[in-house]
Amino acid sequence: MVYQEDDELSSKNNKKLVIGVIVFVAAILIITTITLVTGDIKTTINDREINIIGSYWSDYALNLDVIEDVSLKDDINLGKRTNGMGSIKLSEGSFKNAEFGSYTLYVYNKCKSYIPIDTTEGMVVINAETPEATKELYEKIVTKLK
């Protein structure tokens, strides 16, 4: 009879463990799914700097005085992420490609229009959610640099 009680206790503990593992795995899957399809990049410009706030990567402040060149390009080969965050919606962090070498990237993946900003501190590539919004952002940056 003692063995039977131990078996029942062991069975109850196993069920609790299985339920706990299922809940934990479900929570991880939900968090991962949300991270893959959400997030935003907010870029603001004032008289001194461009501020880039990414949902899943550290914010970036770029002083206007260090900008050497800014352009608007389509279909850049982004290269490989060396440090940062990538999802279905966003790519943020440190990247490396043949055109820019090591550079900082904050972009929406579906938008294939980019603003490469060459600075004395290195290259930074940004965009907005659409090509039209990216062009508007580019024009604002150019206006601030004049």
N, C-alpha and C positions, 0 to 999 in steps of 0.2 A: 504494500500500500504506500509506503514511503516513496518508492520509485515512481509510482503513478502520479503522486503530487509533484515530484520534481519534474516529470515529463510535462505536466500541465503548466507549471511555472515557466519552464524553459520554452514551451510553445507560445505562451503569452508574451514573453520577452522577445522572442524571434519575430512575432507579429508586430510588436511595437518598433523594433529595429527596422523591419521592412517598410513600415509606414513612414518612419522618420527619413529613411533614405529616399523614398519616393517623393516626399514633400521637399526635401533638400534639392534633389535633381530637378523637380518641376520649377522651383524658385530660380535656380541657375538658368534654366532654359528660358524662362520668362524674362529675366533681366538681360540675358544675351540677345534675345529677339528684339526687345525694346531698344537696346543700344544700337543694334544693326540698322534699324530703320528710322530712328529719330535723330534729333540734334540740329543745331543751327550754327552758322558763323555770322557774327555781327561785326561789321566793319564801320567805324565812325572816323571822321576826319575833323580835326580842329586846326587852329592856326599853327600849332607846333608839331603835331604828330598824327599818325594813323594808328588807331587802336583796333586790334583784332581780338575778338572774344570767341573762342571755339568751345563748343559744348563739352568735348571730351579731351581737350588738350590745354596746356597752359596758355594764358592770354599773352599777347605780343604787342608791344608798343614800339612803333617805328618812327623815330624823329625825322621830320621832313628835311632837316639840314644834312642828313647823311645820304639822301637819295641822289644818285648820279644819273640814273636813266629810268624811264618807265615806258612800257609799251603795251599794246593790246595784241594778243596772238590767239590763233585757233589751233586746236589739236596739238598740244605739246605732249611729248613723250615724258610722262611723269617720272619714269625710272622706278627705283626701288626705295621702299621705306626703310630707313636705318634706325629710326626711333619715332614712335608716335602712335597714332590711332587710325585705323581704317575701318570703314563700315560700308554698307551698301550705299549710304547717302553721302558720307563725308570722308575726306582724307586730310589728316592734320599731322604735322610733326616735321621731322627731319627726313629729307629724301636725298637721293643721289641719282644723277643722270649724266649722259655724255655732254649735253648742251650747257648745263649750269654747274656741274660738279655737285658738291654738297650744298643743299639749299633748304630753306624753310617753306613749307607748303600749308595753306589753309584753303581747301577747295571743296565745292560741291561736285561729286563725281559725274552727275548727269550733264552738267554744263561744260561744254568743250571750248569755252572762251576763257582766256586767262589774262591776268595782268602780272607780268614779270616786273619786279621792282629791283633794279640793281643798286646796291648801296655800298658804302665803304665798309660795312660790316658783313656783307655777303648778299646773296640773292634771296628774295622773298617772292613767292608766287601766290596770288590770291585770285578769287573770283566771287561772283554772286550766284544766286540760284538759277538765273537765266542769262542767256547772252545779252539781252537788252539791259538787264540790271547791271551786268558786268561792264558794259559800255558806259552806262551812266556813272558807275563808280570810277572808272578810268578817267572820264572827263572831269569829275570832281577833284581827283588827285592832281591832274594836270593843271587845273585852275588854281589850286592851292600852291603849286610849285612856281607859278609865274610871279 
